[in-house]
Amino acid sequence: MADAPQSWARAMRAMAALAVDPGALKGLTLRARAGPVRQTAEAALSKLPGRQHRIHPSLTDTQLFGGLNISASLSEGRLVKDKGLADRPATLILPMAERCPPGLAIRLGQLLDAGLGHALILLDEGAEPEEEGHAALQDRLAFHVDLNGLRWSEVSVRLPAPADIEAARSHLMRIALPEGAIQSLTVLATRFGIDSLRAPLMAVSTARALAALDHADTVTEAHLSEAAELVYPVRATHLPQEPDQDDTSQEAETPPDEGHSSDGDGTTPNTLPDDLMIEAVAALLPDGLLDRVSAKTRSAQPLSGGGAGARRRGNRTGRPLPSRPGHPDGRARIDVIATLRAAVPWQALRPKRGDARIIIYPSDIRLRHYEDRSDRLVIFIVDASGSAAMARLAEAKGAVELLLGQAYARRDHVALVAFRGTGAETLLPPTRSLVQAKRRLAALPGGGGTPLAAGLEAAAQLAEQARSRGLSPTFALLTDGRANIALDGAAGRAQAQSDAANRAAQLGALTLQGCVIDTAPRPGPEATNLARALGVASISLPRADAQRLSQAIETELDR
């Protein structure tokens, strides 16, 4: 494999190691867009020995763990259960892993933790770096292979023969591990900020599998280094840190017979990773490591937006939820299958009534439940006063136009409220028409006073109307927060600020998702106080262009 790209060579090596010890290594994540390179990788996976099953992100618990066979139970008069995929050890292949729902990810993690010999292959097709499989599920898999950027001419299936893999499996239990290897891999993990204990354990298992593939009797330093290169880079959270000099000096002063065992020749084994191992892992760290870690931290926070409206429970339409016990009231639908599942196990204990083949009690009845999401409405509240026009109105228009395009791609509704002069105007009622929205925005004039209270009042009325129509309103307010026109149209900064605070409290009482963008060239406390009254975040971007403004607003609305 010397002529193949190093990333592909590592992928082949990881697949071979997984075939030798699938129970300990659990599986791998294969990240690649659809194309010839991914087809070649899947062809390599199909050549691995053992049973394989291709599953779907919509896999049910019954398909995975088995469940009650209603028809067989009714016909035989006893409890009959079907087997699931989990009953026999196999390698499960999950395409579209970035779309795996949390519930399935948790159950697959439980299956891997059971130690029954199952392995999992995640085929990640995410187009963006943040589109990836469930983090807790990936942490249980030893390897992460990224094949994006490879060309088809650079790849080919180069795996050991099935007989060689079987020989390596037989030889695996006889592989000796050198003293200090576990400590060395553990310390190396901490140097890269890896706090999961699964990582060094998987690295040890990987080193043993690699040694078995190489027909070696003992794990060598080369095997340890290669195992670290395969397991650690994707799990690293920061660049390698140098050990504390005080700790190093203390270790140097510790006598060999105190706290350290010695080899047969009287020398103390080195439990610290050498510089070559550190450099080898550091060379494979993904580009933009710190950015990816911070992005994962943000994505771990609960989302309330994300381009969709609020969840709504119902009994007719939407995404099906698990059926629940209940009493029919003429509105909810009865889940016949779930009702039979609840009744069948008790048939032997229930007295027969005439010719009835199955006895159903009220406690057996299960009702269907659904959940859907309301459409999201993004209300843009734009300060078009003289101060804004002189400073940031052009950038604000550009940012809103970019956000309009993103909202259109997600099929969100958008609305535009502008305030200037002595009042506010709803230039664009809730719509999905991108052309109309851009036309109204381009025609927005600037100049006059800052009737902030009027703009907030118009936005609050629009949000209440949207909620009454089943929409989930959010808002983005672009202003410097320095009101100078009262609600009645009279000039006066004191009254204008008081009216703005009152209307901000009114809009804040609606508990909407939103943000305030301080468009002043020199940010002051006015926008911050306004955001506090609204209960949202305030962002000061005095020198940002339209692109950065739009990114900041989108980030806050998607939290």
C-alpha angles and dihedrals in degrees: 000000000000093000094050122089112272094241091056091045090054090048091055091046092050092050091050092049090049090052090054097050111012094155094062100033094044096200146291143266114236112198114193137127119243110281145090094304093056091045089055091050091050089049088055091050091052090057093059112107121250137054117310131193126188111217135186131231088245092059110144128224090246091056092047103041102016127242149195118323101215099188094048092046092052094046096046097037093231138085110280121182130194120224121242135210090269094064094077125042110253144143110261116207115203117192119198090029091170087067096051108130117234093245094058091043090056093049093048089050090052090050092052092046091053089072096222094141099267123144131193132213115197113201102202114197097172114152094202129048092244091054103089142123126283110298095222090051094048090050089063093055118082101215139045116191121189113193098171111127096032121120124226092240090060098057136069136156108271110165131143116266116266090249091055091050091051090049090051090051091053091048095045097089091053095056111117121218117216118238114267094022095115092048091048094052092045093052090046090054092052091050088063095044096254107153099174114101089209090075099064091039090053090045090055091049090047092052091051092049092049091050090051090052089051091050090240124150095210133038109250132205088257090058091049092050093047091049091052090050091053098044110029112048098072091045096051116115100186142008116281114283125215115245118255111271091220091057091048092051091048091052090050091052094049111102116238092247095053115081095334130086120217134224121247091269092056096255123128114242116240109244095178120090114249123239092257092062091047092049092046093055093041090054090059098049110126119255114265093019095166092047091051093049092051090047090053090050091053093046090052090065116095112267124222099171123024096149096302134092130241123302115259126194119218143155102228116041140017136057111340116249125198111287116251136202114267147133119267111248100174093261105068121066121238115238100223096190094049090046091053090047089056094046104042099071090058100048095099090057097046121086115246117245114206114296095341110135095195130026116215121193123200089251089062095060115110123193127210119244129190137192128202135169125241119230115266122238118203111201113199111203107193126190105222096171125130095266092051093045090054093049120024112352093110092051091044091054091049092049093048090049091053091048091049089058092050092047090050091053090053091045092241122156115244133199132185126213119181127186126196139132107016102333151014131262132199098228093178125025117209108303144147094216107117094186093054092046093052092047093053091045094051090051093053108121125208134219142075132069130330110254094180094162091056091051093050092047092051091049092050092051091048092050093050091050090049092052091051087056093051099260126133106229125210128171144208115202117198111191144113089237094231103130119189103164119075124222092262091055096256120136117244130116097214096053091040092055091048092050091047091052091051094049091045089056089050092052092042090055088067088065094222127173109247150114142229118230112202103218096181116121087228109035115225137183094268096082092043092053090046092052090049090054090049092047094235138108124278121217123194113201104160095165101031123124125222093275094055092043092054092047092051093050093046092050093053095045091051095054 
